[in-house]
Amino acid sequence: MSALAGLEVGQVVAERDIVLSRESLVRYAGASGDFNPIHYRDDVAATVGLPGVLAHGMLTMGVAVQPVVDWAGPARVLDYQVRFTRPVVVDPETGAALHVVAKVGQLGEGTARIDLTVTSAEQAVLGKAQVVVKTEG
C-alpha cells in the first residue's frame, strides 16, 4: 500500500502562509550568490522601474514547493516547474506574505501532479506551478 494512496483530484494536500522579509532576501543572496541590488536596494529598484525591492524568483519558487516537500517527502518529488507571472515586492517593514495552496491536479500511474496556487497581495505570483510526486513505493 502506497504512503500516498487514496488521493483524489481536487484534494488539498498542503496549505501554508509564508512571510519573506528583507532579512530573508539577504540570507538568500548570500546562499545563492545573487547580489543583484533590486533584491535589497529600494533606490535601485525604483531606478529600473520596479515597484520596490523584489524577492528572488528562485527563492519564491523554493519556498512555494516546501509545503509539498514537507507533505510528501523530498525523495518523492520527481519534477517541479513554474512560470513566473508577477514579482513579489518585499516591503521594508512588513515583508511579503505568500499564501500557498497545494492541490491534486491529476493522478497518473504511480504519480500525482500537485498544482500550486501561490499568491501575494491577493494576486498570483506563480503560474502553472506543478509538482509531480511519486505516490507508490
Accessible surface in RSA format (square Angstrom, percent):
REM  Atomic radii and reference values for relative SASA: ProtOr
REM  Chains: A
REM  Algorithm: Lee & Richards
REM  Probe-radius: 1.40
REM  Slices: 20
REM RES _ NUM      All-atoms   Total-Side   Main-Chain    Non-polar    All polar
REM                ABS   REL    ABS   REL    ABS   REL    ABS   REL    ABS   REL
RES MET A   1   223.87 115.9 137.43  91.0  86.43 205.8 127.77 108.6  96.09 127.3
RES SER A   2    25.07  21.2   9.65  12.9  15.42  35.5  12.89  27.4  12.18  17.1
RES ALA A   3    80.32  73.9  38.71  59.7  41.61  94.7  51.51  72.5  28.81  76.3
RES LEU A   4    19.28  10.7  13.92  10.0   5.36  13.5  17.38  12.2   1.90   5.1
RES ALA A   5    51.24  47.1  19.15  29.5  32.09  73.0  26.75  37.7  24.48  64.8
RES GLY A   6    67.84  83.7   0.00   N/A  67.84  83.7  41.97 115.2  25.87  57.9
RES LEU A   7    23.64  13.2  11.08   7.9  12.56  31.6  11.08   7.8  12.56  33.8
RES GLU A   8   121.01  69.5 118.87  89.9   2.14   5.1  35.86  69.4  85.15  69.5
RES VAL A   9    96.92  63.8  71.05  64.3  25.87  62.3  71.05  61.7  25.87  70.2
RES GLY A  10    39.11  48.2   0.00   N/A  39.11  48.2  24.78  68.0  14.33  32.1
RES GLN A  11    73.15  40.9  62.19  45.5  10.96  26.1  31.10  66.2  42.05  31.9
RES VAL A  12    72.47  47.7  49.20  44.5  23.27  56.1  49.20  42.7  23.27  63.1
RES VAL A  13    20.49  13.5   0.31   0.3  20.18  48.6   6.52   5.7  13.97  37.9
RES ALA A  14    15.66  14.4   6.52  10.1   9.15  20.8  15.54  21.9   0.13   0.3
RES GLU A  15   102.02  58.6  71.33  54.0  30.70  73.1  20.69  40.0  81.33  66.4
RES ARG A  16    84.70  35.6  78.03  39.8   6.67  15.9  33.30  45.5  51.40  31.2
RES ASP A  17   105.00  73.5  80.86  80.5  24.14  57.1  30.48  71.7  74.52  74.3
RES ILE A  18    27.21  15.5  23.32  17.4   3.89   9.4  27.05  19.5   0.16   0.4
RES VAL A  19    97.27  64.0  73.17  66.2  24.10  58.1  73.17  63.6  24.10  65.4
RES LEU A  20     5.68   3.2   5.68   4.1   0.00   0.0   5.68   4.0   0.00   0.0
RES SER A  21    43.73  37.0  43.51  58.1   0.22   0.5  36.22  77.1   7.51  10.5
RES ARG A  22    46.61  19.6  44.03  22.4   2.59   6.2  31.47  43.0  15.15   9.2
RES GLU A  23    98.31  56.4  90.82  68.7   7.50  17.8  39.80  77.0  58.51  47.8
RES SER A  24    30.00  25.3  22.24  29.7   7.76  17.9  12.17  25.9  17.83  25.0
RES LEU A  25     1.32   0.7   0.61   0.4   0.71   1.8   0.87   0.6   0.46   1.2
RES VAL A  26    92.43  60.8  87.21  79.0   5.22  12.6  89.81  78.0   2.63   7.1
RES ARG A  27   164.12  68.9 150.87  76.9  13.25  31.5  61.39  83.9 102.73  62.3
RES TYR A  28    52.35  24.4  47.82  27.2   4.53  11.8  36.92  27.7  15.43  19.0
RES ALA A  29     4.65   4.3   4.65   7.2   0.00   0.0   4.65   6.6   0.00   0.0
RES GLY A  30    50.91  62.8   0.00   N/A  50.91  62.8  25.81  70.8  25.10  56.2
RES ALA A  31    93.00  85.5  47.88  73.9  45.12 102.6  59.83  84.3  33.18  87.9
RES SER A  32    55.33  46.8  13.90  18.5  41.43  95.4  24.62  52.4  30.71  43.0
RES GLY A  33    49.70  61.3   0.00   N/A  49.70  61.3  24.50  67.2  25.20  56.4
RES ASP A  34    55.80  39.1  48.57  48.3   7.22  17.1  22.95  54.0  32.85  32.8
RES PHE A  35   118.55  59.3 106.60  66.0  11.95  31.1 108.40  65.7  10.15  29.0
RES ASN A  36    68.84  47.5  59.64  57.6   9.20  22.2  15.27  36.8  53.57  51.8
RES PRO A  37    45.22  33.0  45.22  41.2   0.00   0.0  45.22  37.3   0.00   0.0
RES ILE A  38    34.08  19.4  34.08  25.4   0.00   0.0  34.08  24.5   0.00   0.0
RES HIS A  39    16.04   8.8  15.63  10.9   0.42   1.1   8.32   8.6   7.72   9.0
RES TYR A  40    95.64  44.7  78.52  44.7  17.11  44.5  50.49  37.9  45.15  55.7
RES ARG A  41   107.78  45.3 105.14  53.6   2.64   6.3  27.26  37.3  80.52  48.8
RES ASP A  42    68.27  47.8  61.79  61.5   6.49  15.3  34.16  80.4  34.11  34.0
RES ASP A  43    79.44  55.6  68.00  67.7  11.44  27.1  48.09 113.2  31.34  31.3
RES VAL A  44    33.41  22.0  32.19  29.1   1.22   2.9  33.41  29.0   0.00   0.0
RES ALA A  45     0.00   0.0   0.00   0.0   0.00   0.0   0.00   0.0   0.00   0.0
RES ALA A  46    68.46  62.9  50.83  78.4  17.63  40.1  52.72  74.2  15.74  41.7
RES THR A  47   116.86  83.1  81.34  82.5  35.51  84.6  67.91  91.2  48.94  74.0
RES VAL A  48    90.95  59.8  58.74  53.2  32.21  77.6  67.40  58.6  23.54  63.9
RES GLY A  49    66.07  81.5   0.00   N/A  66.07  81.5  34.83  95.6  31.23  70.0
RES LEU A  50    47.67  26.5  37.69  27.0   9.98  25.1  38.04  26.7   9.63  25.9
RES PRO A  51   102.60  74.8  59.36  54.1  43.24 157.2  74.29  61.3  28.32 176.0
RES GLY A  52    12.39  15.3   0.00   N/A  12.39  15.3  12.39  34.0   0.00   0.0
RES VAL A  53     0.07   0.0   0.00   0.0   0.07   0.2   0.00   0.0   0.07   0.2
RES LEU A  54    16.17   9.0  16.17  11.6   0.00   0.0  16.17  11.4   0.00   0.0
RES ALA A  55     7.93   7.3   0.00   0.0   7.93  18.0   0.00   0.0   7.93  21.0
RES HIS A  56     3.56   1.9   3.17   2.2   0.38   1.0   3.56   3.7   0.00   0.0
RES GLY A  57    30.99  38.2   0.00   N/A  30.99  38.2  19.69  54.0  11.30  25.3
RES MET A  58   107.50  55.7  99.56  65.9   7.94  18.9  71.92  61.1  35.57  47.1
RES LEU A  59    21.27  11.8  20.41  14.6   0.86   2.2  21.27  14.9   0.00   0.0
RES THR A  60     4.90   3.5   4.90   5.0   0.00   0.0   3.40   4.6   1.49   2.3
RES MET A  61    37.43  19.4  37.43  24.8   0.00   0.0  33.47  28.5   3.96   5.2
RES GLY A  62    35.12  43.3   0.00   N/A  35.12  43.3  30.99  85.0   4.13   9.3
RES VAL A  63    30.94  20.4  29.00  26.3   1.94   4.7  30.79  26.7   0.16   0.4
RES ALA A  64     0.00   0.0   0.00   0.0   0.00   0.0   0.00   0.0   0.00   0.0
RES VAL A  65    17.49  11.5  17.49  15.8   0.00   0.0  17.49  15.2   0.00   0.0
RES GLN A  66    74.13  41.5  74.13  54.2   0.00   0.0  25.78  54.9  48.34  36.7
RES PRO A  67     2.16   1.6   0.75   0.7   1.41   5.1   0.75   0.6   1.41   8.8
RES VAL A  68     0.00   0.0   0.00   0.0   0.00   0.0   0.00   0.0   0.00   0.0
RES VAL A  69    29.09  19.1  28.18  25.5   0.91   2.2  28.18  24.5   0.91   2.5
RES ASP A  70    82.70  57.9  48.84  48.6  33.86  80.1  26.37  62.1  56.33  56.2
RES TRP A  71    72.88  29.2  43.48  21.0  29.41  69.0  34.25  18.3  38.64  62.7
RES ALA A  72    10.84  10.0   0.00   0.0  10.84  24.7   0.86   1.2   9.98  26.4
RES GLY A  73    23.07  28.5   0.00   N/A  23.07  28.5  22.29  61.2   0.78   1.7
RES PRO A  74   104.93  76.5  91.93  83.8  13.00  47.3  93.20  76.9  11.73  72.9
RES ALA A  75    96.69  88.9  66.28 102.3  30.40  69.2  78.63 110.7  18.05  47.8
RES ARG A  76    34.95  14.7  34.94  17.8   0.01   0.0  10.75  14.7  24.20  14.7
RES VAL A  77    42.30  27.8  22.54  20.4  19.77  47.6  22.54  19.6  19.77  53.6
RES LEU A  78    98.85  55.0  63.74  45.6  35.10  88.2  67.89  47.7  30.96  83.3
RES ASP A  79    59.84  41.9  53.65  53.4   6.18  14.6  21.80  51.3  38.04  37.9
RES TYR A  80    42.66  19.9  24.05  13.7  18.61  48.4  24.05  18.1  18.61  22.9
RES GLN A  81   110.32  61.7 107.86  78.8   2.45   5.8  34.95  74.4  75.37  57.2
RES VAL A  82    29.35  19.3   1.19   1.1  28.15  67.8   3.45   3.0  25.90  70.2
RES ARG A  83   139.62  58.6 136.09  69.4   3.52   8.4  68.55  93.7  71.06  43.1
RES PHE A  84    95.90  48.0  71.86  44.5  24.04  62.6  72.18  43.8  23.72  67.9
RES THR A  85    63.86  45.4  28.75  29.2  35.10  83.7  35.26  47.4  28.60  43.2
RES ARG A  86   103.70  43.5  94.93  48.4   8.76  20.9  20.29  27.7  83.41  50.6
RES PRO A  87    70.33  51.3  52.31  47.7  18.02  65.5  63.58  52.5   6.74  41.9
RES VAL A  88     4.79   3.1   2.39   2.2   2.40   5.8   3.22   2.8   1.57   4.3
RES VAL A  89    59.49  39.1  46.25  41.9  13.24  31.9  46.25  40.2  13.24  35.9
RES VAL A  90     0.28   0.2   0.00   0.0   0.28   0.7   0.00   0.0   0.28   0.7
RES ASP A  91    57.12  40.0  53.43  53.2   3.69   8.7  17.72  41.7  39.40  39.3
RES PRO A  92    79.44  57.9  54.83  50.0  24.61  89.5  54.87  45.3  24.58 152.8
RES GLU A  93   157.14  90.2 122.36  92.6  34.78  82.8  46.76  90.4 110.38  90.1
RES THR A  94   108.79  77.4  85.01  86.2  23.79  56.7  79.80 107.2  28.99  43.8
RES GLY A  95    10.52  13.0   0.00   N/A  10.52  13.0   1.67   4.6   8.85  19.8
RES ALA A  96     6.05   5.6   0.57   0.9   5.47  12.5   6.05   8.5   0.00   0.0
RES ALA A  97    64.22  59.0  54.83  84.6   9.39  21.4  54.93  77.4   9.29  24.6
RES LEU A  98     0.94   0.5   0.00   0.0   0.94   2.4   0.58   0.4   0.37   1.0
RES HIS A  99    61.01  33.3  60.26  41.9   0.75   1.9  49.18  50.7  11.83  13.8
RES VAL A 100     0.01   0.0   0.01   0.0   0.00   0.0   0.01   0.0   0.00   0.0
RES VAL A 101    26.39  17.4  26.15  23.7   0.23   0.6  26.15  22.7   0.23   0.6
RES ALA A 102     0.00   0.0   0.00   0.0   0.00   0.0   0.00   0.0   0.00   0.0
RES LYS A 103    89.78  43.8  89.78  55.1   0.00   0.0  32.40  29.2  57.38  61.1
RES VAL A 104     1.72   1.1   0.00   0.0   1.72   4.1   0.00   0.0   1.72   4.7
RES GLY A 105    21.17  26.1   0.00   N/A  21.17  26.1   7.16  19.7  14.01  31.4
RES GLN A 106   101.12  56.5  99.54  72.7   1.58   3.8  20.23  43.1  80.89  61.3
RES LEU A 107    78.46  43.7  53.58  38.3  24.88  62.6  53.77  37.8  24.69  66.4
RES GLY A 108    45.25  55.8   0.00   N/A  45.25  55.8  28.36  77.8  16.89  37.8
RES GLU A 109   171.69  98.6 142.23 107.6  29.46  70.1  66.48 128.6 105.20  85.9
RES GLY A 110    12.67  15.6   0.00   N/A  12.67  15.6   6.91  19.0   5.77  12.9
RES THR A 111    39.48  28.1  38.42  39.0   1.06   2.5  22.27  29.9  17.21  26.0
RES ALA A 112     0.00   0.0   0.00   0.0   0.00   0.0   0.00   0.0   0.00   0.0
RES ARG A 113    63.95  26.9  61.73  31.5   2.22   5.3  17.21  23.5  46.74  28.3
RES ILE A 114     0.00   0.0   0.00   0.0   0.00   0.0   0.00   0.0   0.00   0.0
RES ASP A 115    41.50  29.1  40.56  40.4   0.94   2.2  23.52  55.4  17.98  17.9
RES LEU A 116    10.99   6.1   0.00   0.0  10.99  27.6   0.05   0.0  10.94  29.4
RES THR A 117    78.29  55.7  74.20  75.2   4.09   9.7  45.68  61.4  32.61  49.3
RES VAL A 118     0.28   0.2   0.00   0.0   0.28   0.7   0.00   0.0   0.28   0.7
RES THR A 119    32.47  23.1  31.78  32.2   0.70   1.7  21.69  29.1  10.78  16.3
RES SER A 120    14.37  12.1  10.24  13.7   4.13   9.5   4.37   9.3  10.00  14.0
RES ALA A 121    91.89  84.5  55.76  86.1  36.13  82.2  72.91 102.7  18.98  50.3
RES GLU A 122   172.77  99.2 137.98 104.4  34.79  82.8  56.94 110.1 115.83  94.6
RES GLN A 123    87.39  48.9  83.11  60.7   4.28  10.2  20.42  43.5  66.96  50.8
RES ALA A 124    47.21  43.4  41.18  63.6   6.02  13.7  41.18  58.0   6.02  16.0
RES VAL A 125     2.04   1.3   1.37   1.2   0.68   1.6   1.37   1.2   0.68   1.8
RES LEU A 126     6.61   3.7   0.34   0.2   6.27  15.8   0.34   0.2   6.27  16.9
RES GLY A 127    10.58  13.0   0.00   N/A  10.58  13.0  10.58  29.0   0.00   0.0
RES LYS A 128   145.38  70.9 119.09  73.1  26.29  62.6  73.87  66.5  71.51  76.2
RES ALA A 129     2.13   2.0   0.00   0.0   2.13   4.8   0.00   0.0   2.13   5.6
RES GLN A 130    43.72  24.4  42.84  31.3   0.88   2.1   5.63  12.0  38.09  28.9
RES VAL A 131     0.00   0.0   0.00   0.0   0.00   0.0   0.00   0.0   0.00   0.0
RES VAL A 132    40.87  26.9  40.87  37.0   0.00   0.0  40.87  35.5   0.00   0.0
RES VAL A 133     0.00   0.0   0.00   0.0   0.00   0.0   0.00   0.0   0.00   0.0
RES LYS A 134    88.22  43.0  88.22  54.1   0.00   0.0  35.72  32.1  52.50  55.9
RES THR A 135    14.36  10.2  14.36  14.6   0.00   0.0   7.02   9.4   7.34  11.1
RES GLU A 136    94.15  54.1  93.96  71.1   0.19   0.5  29.12  56.3  65.02  53.1
RES GLY A 137    86.97 107.3   0.00   N/A  86.97 107.3  66.01 181.2  20.96  46.9
END  Absolute sums over single chains surface
CHAIN  1 A     7437.7       5508.2       1929.4       4140.7       3297.0
END  Absolute sums over all chains
TOTAL          7437.7       5508.2       1929.4       4140.7       3297.0
